[in-house]
Amino acid sequence: MRRPLADRLIDLCIRNADQIAEHWYQALVSNSRTHAYKSMAKETCLRLATSMYKNLGKMYLSDNPYQEVEQNLDVTGFVEDQFARGIPLKEIVYALILMRREIWFHSEQQSLFNVPEDMYELVISVNRVLLLFDYATYIVVAKYQEMSTKFGKMNTK
């Protein structure tokens, strides 16, 4: 019996979190829309991506995925770290977009979707992962704006 696509996707992300994060990092520092990350230490950049990929299953299967995403971002201190480093908000959002995209690139390379029956499950999984990253983006923007108001600065370059 074939395992559901969501299970295969989650397992892939957990097992290959470091490798997927590494590919994401390469895309991040080579992208003209995320130039502020070029001066950041590689390990610092990889920490959030690895955490997101390793915790994808927990977030994906949660009854309250918004809360799970928020908790994951809080544990890593992602927003606070990016704010303190002066990373512009638009670059943080684009970094999340690249992170989400890397999941699909990696799953495609691993031939995770290889039979016609996977198409329906693929649509469901894509929508669920998109939702998780939409939540992450919303949470990041809200916290960043809150911190900007509190500390009187906003990096919108």
Secondary structure as UniProt FT lines:
FT   HELIX           5..15
FT   HELIX           17..30
FT   HELIX           32..39
FT   HELIX           42..54
FT   HELIX           56..61
FT   HELIX           65..76
FT   HELIX           78..84
FT   TURN            85..86
FT   HELIX           89..109
FT   TURN            110..111
FT   TURN            116..117
FT   HELIX           118..151
//
